[in-house]
Amino acid sequence: MTKLIGKGPSQVPTNSDLGTMAYVDHLGIGDIRVRSLNYEPSDANRFSYSQADTAVINIKSHDNTRAGGIYLERYNERKGYSIYMTSGGLGGNDTLNFDRNNNGTKSTTMALDREGDAHFGNDVTAAGTFVSTDEATATFSITDTFTATANSVTKFAIDLTSRLGLSTGGTVNYIVSIGGYASAGANSVTAAYKVAGYAGHSWANTFSGNGYNNFGAGVIDNGYNTSGSTIHTGRGHNYHPAVNLGAYIFNGQVYAFSPNPQQFGFAVSNASATYGMGCIITITGTYS
């Protein structure tokens, strides 16, 4: 088939041999190279762009609604998404909108505004760690799990340098917490402490009397001992204090654990002779 002649939107093809092209409902396209794909309104002055702004495919919408964007739908279902530029909506003026279509019910689920900020119309679920950063600080919440082995001491800390890339040269303001449970109700633990100060310090080499010696280096005397139901509030260094926010373990001991800079967690003595205790550690805070 010879090509059609002309390029205007109102052209009359000079080639009358259209064949079956006029009756195609579904068209399979293999590899395709596109220089530019433009919607050209009748008023040519409405379509203008700088060469520096163009890409392989350029689409100029004819209005600021879903009808002027791109729509992708699941096969044989009214379930899809529209992507389009809009002059208002979830993200305010001049945003890129992502709208859902669920059997005819349409709404904006996400919008990116001109400043690069994202706006969500529904719940947000993150599979990884949530980290919010600006020029000076990083605010985060991170969680990990471990098992406190039966009838022994288990130490576990989250390494914020390897996990989040936080350096050891700034200031920390964190809350570190733990919750745990052993099978058959054999044991349980809950504890939390707040730590602040210099990010380059740990409790591995603590001042005399601040470390919990039975647990070794990195464990501070800040926790709970079942024997005598005693809460300890040792605060560590004066430029890296840890404040006990409350602690309890049914059978054993739990203490704050910081073996190296930017590593925080707990040392747990699980006095249950049979059952390991599944534990969850969470650190929330800000680093600058």
N, C-alpha and C positions, 0 to 999 in steps of 0.2 A: 504494500500500500504506500503510495506516495504521500508526502507530508502535506498538511494543510498550509495554505498561503495566507499570510496576514497575522497581525498581533493585537489589533484593537479588540476591546470587549464586545463591540457590535459588528464584528467582521462577518462577511458572508463567505463561507468556504468556496474556493474555486474548484476544489476536488469533490466531485459528487460520489466518488466511490468510497462511501463510508463503511461498506461491508456490514458485518455484524456488530460493529462497535456501538451503534446506536441502541442496541438491544441488550447490552451487557448489564447484568444486575450485580455480579460479583467479579471483581478483577484481581487476579493474583499478580503481584509485582515482586520481582526478584531484586537483585542489587540495583540501586538507582543512585545516580549522582545528580545533585541539584545545586545550581549556582544561586538562584534566587526564586522565591515564591512570594509574589506580592498580590494583595488585593488592591485593585485600583478603582476608587470611586469615580463617578462621572466627573466630579470636580477634581481635576488633576492637581490643583494647588494643595489639596488636603493630604497628598502623599508626598512627603519630602523627608529625606534622611541624610545624615552625614555618612560618608563612606566608612569612617572609622567605627560606626555603630553597627555595621552589617555583619552577618554571619553566613554560613552555608545556606541556611533556610531563613528567610525573613518573611514574617507574616504581619501585615498591617490590618488590624481589625477595623471593621466598618462602623462599630459603635462600642459603647462601654458596658455591654451586657454579656450574658452567657452566649447569646447568638453570635457574638463577634469573636468567640474564642475557639478552642479545640475541645472536642468531646470524644471520650473513649468509653465504650460500653461493652459489657460482657455479652457474649454471643447469645442471641435469642432471649435476652432478658432486659428489662428496663432498670438496670443497675450499672451506673457508671459515674464518671467524673468529668466536670467541665473545668477548663483552665482558661482564664481570660483576665484582661486588664479592666479595672473598674475605676470610676471617679469617686466612689464612696463604698461604705459597707463595713465589714468587721474590722478592717485595719485603717479605716478612715479614707481620706482622699488618695487617689493615685496608687492603688495597690494591685498586686497580682493575687487573684483569688483562686481557691480550689473549692469547687462546689460539688456536693454529692447528689446523685439522683438514686433514690431508693424506691423503685416502683412508682415513680412520679412525684415523690416527695423530695423537694430540692431545698438545700440549705448550704451555707458556706461553712466549711469545716476548718479551713486555714487560710490566712492571708499574710502576705509579705509586703510590708510597706516600703516606701522609697528610702527610708533610713536603714533598711535591713532588719528591722524588728519583726518577729513572727507573732501572729495573733491566732489563737485557737478557739474554736467554737464549742469544743467538747473536751472530754478528759484526755490527758496526755500520759502515755505509758512509755517508759524508757527501759530498754533491756540492759543497758549498762549503767555506769555511775553518772549521776547528775552533777555537773560542775558548771557554775556560773562565774564568769570572769569579766573584769574590766581592766583598766590600765594599772590599777594598784592592788587589787585584792582578788582572791579566789574563794568563793563560798561553795560549800559542797556538803553532801551527805553520802557516806559510803558504808557498806555492810559486808561482813564476811562471816563464815561459820567454821566451827571446829568441834571436836569431840574431846571432852575432858575424861581421860581414861580412868577407869575404876581403880580405887585404892592407890592413887599416885598423883603427882603434881604435873600439870600440863600448862605450858606457857604459850600464849598466842598473841601476836600483835599485827596490826595492819600497817604495812609499809607505805606511807603516803608519798614518798619520793618515787618509788617504782610504780605505784598504782596511778598517781595523779600528776607526777612530775613536779611536786612541790619541793622547793629548795630548802636548805638548812641555814639560810642567811637572814631570815626575816623574823616576824612575830606571829605567834599562834594564839588562837582563842578557840579551844575545842571543848566539846563534851563527849566523853567516851562512856559507853554503857554496854552491859551484858545481860542476857537472859538465857537461862538454861533449864533443862528438864531431863531426868533420867527415867528409864522405863520402870514400870510398876510402882511409880511414886517413890522410888528409892532416894531421890535427891532432887534439889532444885536450887537455883541461884538467881539473884538479881543484884546489880550494883551499878553505880555510876560515879564518875568523878569529872571535875572540870579542871582543865590544865591551860595555862596561859604563860606567856613570856617568850624567851629566846628560842627560836626554832632549831638552833644548832646544838642543843643540849639534850642529854638523856639522863636516866637515873642509873646507868651502868656503873658509874663511879660516884656514888652518892657521898654526901657528908656523913661523918660518923653518927650512927644512930638513926639515920633516915631510911636505910635499906632494911628489907625484911630478910635477915641472914639465912633463915632456913630455906628460902626459895632461891637464893643466889643473886648474882649481879643483875641489875635491871628491874628488880622488884622493890617498890617503895612501900613503906609501912602505912598504907592507906587502903583500908578494906575492912574485912570482917572475919572473926574467928568464932566458930560455933562454941568452942570451949569457953564457957562463961558468958556467952552472948556478947562478945566484946567488939565494939567498933573502934578501929584505929584511924587517926586523922593526921598521920605524918605527912607533911606538905612538901618535902623535897627541898630543892634549892630555892633561895630567895628570889632568883631571877627566872625560875621555872617551877612555880608552885603548882601543886595539885590539891584540890579541895574535894573532900569526900561529900558527895551529894546524897549518900545513903547506900547501904549495902546489907545483904543478908544471904546466907547459905544455910540450907537445912542441916547438912552434915559435911563439915570440912572447913575450908578457909578460901577466901577470895581476896586478891590484892592487885593494885594497879601495877602494870608492867610496861616499862619503856627501856628496851635493851639498846637502842641506838636513836640518834636524832630523827625526828619525824616518824617514829614507830611507836604506836600506842596500842595497848590492849590490857589483858589480865593474865595473872597466874592463878590457877584454880587447883586447890587440893581437894579432889573428890574422894571423900572418906567412905563412899559406898564400896563394899568389898566385891560387888558383882557387876553392877551396871555402869556403863559409860554414860556421860551426860552430854547431850547435844546442846551446843551453845551458839548464840548469835551475838556478834559484836557490831555495834554501830558507832561511827564517829561523825559528828556534825560540827561544823564550825567555819571559821574564816581565817585565811592566811594572808599576810601582807608583808 
